[in-house]
Amino acid sequence: MFLHTSRLQFEAKPDRPDAHYARKLQELIGGAFGEMTVTMQYLFQGWNCRMEGKYKDLIMDVATEEIGHVEMLATMVARLLEGAPADVTAKTVADDPVVAAVIGGMDPQQAIVSGGGPTLSDSNGVPWNGRYIVASGNLMADFRANVAAEAQGRLQTARLYNMTDDSGVRDMLRFNLARDTAHQNMWLAAIEELQEDGLEGPISPSALFDEEYAEHAGTIWHNSDGPAGAEGGWASGTAPDGVREFSYVMQPEPLGGKGTAPKPDPLLYATSPANLGLIEKAIRKLT
């Protein structure tokens, strides 16, 4: 059960309408690393968690918070669109027909589809996609994906912060930046605690180590012409799992044979040596 309060987690009031910036802000709603993604990612991770207790409670806490972030951004977009498209269109048509042709940078769907409000899409109008989310049931794998999602989200928020001088928008984005900072630190702490509690190791999943080819579990292959890869800490010494030793293979050799496809099914009509002479035979029959 979810309960909703009409008060926002943090204020979302721009100084003035800005339909162009409203389109940019759509990225933080429906983009690959937007708030809708982390909302659904955390919700499904929580629903998919098979272990009651602190980890599931943490996931559901932050998942529910992210729903509020979607609402904050949706409210901000709607307020940035105040007066659009009528006022914005009239002004841009008068000033520049070329600019008017794209409605001054506004997303037309914000007017045509959502009636002057936000859409569940990114800044190019591409609809949000459930394939953006990661919810595997393995908490170590999921929490690492969460760190990356929060990092990408904070990066995009920082870029959008520098794309506006609206103090009201910036005020909200300052709060969002802080929450992304908190959530990155939170997931990093949860990753450490998973290991301290003995639930997961540094390699995910902590299984099938006796089945994998151990001689390849520490080698880093030099497969590009960049010369500096071997200078990193991943080129030698003990790996982060504390078990394997790194080594850098400067001249790796392929371990498999030639990647030749098998003989095709003749009814699929793939071009192959088996086709030699068949065309001539077919033409002779026709003539």
C-alpha positions, 0 to 999 in steps of 0.5 A: 500500500502506498500513501500520498500527501499533497506536499512535495518533498522539496519545493518546485517553483521556478522564477518564471516559465521557460518552455525550452528548459522544461523540455530539457528537464524531461531527461530527469523524469523519463530518461534512462537515468531519470527519476522514473528509472530509479523509482521502478528499479528500486520498487522491483528490487524491493518486491523481488527481494527474498529476505525480509529485514534491513536490506528490503526495508532500505530498498523500499524506503528509497524507492518510495522517496524516488516516487516523490522526486518524479512528482517534484520534477513533474510539478516543476515542468508543469510550472515551467510550461505555464503560458505555453504554447500560446504565449511562447508560440506567439512570441517565437513566431513574431521573432523568428519563423525558423525558431517558431517552426520548432516552437521555440525548443518546446516539446510539442507533445507537452502541448498536444498530448499532455495539455501543458504538462510533463510527459513520461519521456526523455528530453527528445520525447522518447517514451520511458522504457521498462528495460532501463531498470535492473532488478535481478534478485542478487543484492550485490549486483543490484546495489552496484547498478544502483550506485551507477544509476545514482551517479549518472543521475547526479551527473545529468542533474549537475549539467542541467543545473548549469543550463539555467540561471533560474534561482527557483529551478536551481534551488530544487536541483540543489536538493536533488544533487544532495539526495543523489549524493546521499543515495550513492553513499548509501548504496556503497555502504550497503555493498560493504555491509552485504560483505560484512554480513557474509551474504555476498562476496566482492564478485557477484554472484559468489558461485561457480568459482570451482567451475570457471577456468581459474587461469583466466580469472585474473588476466587482463588482455591488451586488446587495443593499441593504447600503450598505458593500460598496463600501468594501472593497479589492475595489471598486477598484484592481488585482485580486490577479491583478495584471492586472485592475482592480476596479470597483464597479457601484452600479446594475447592469442585467440584460444578458439578456432575460426568462427565459421558458420555451419552449413545453412538450411537450403530452404533459408536460401543463404548464399554458400558454396552449396549454391554453386551451379544451382542457379545455372541449373534453375535457369536451364530448366526455365529455358 
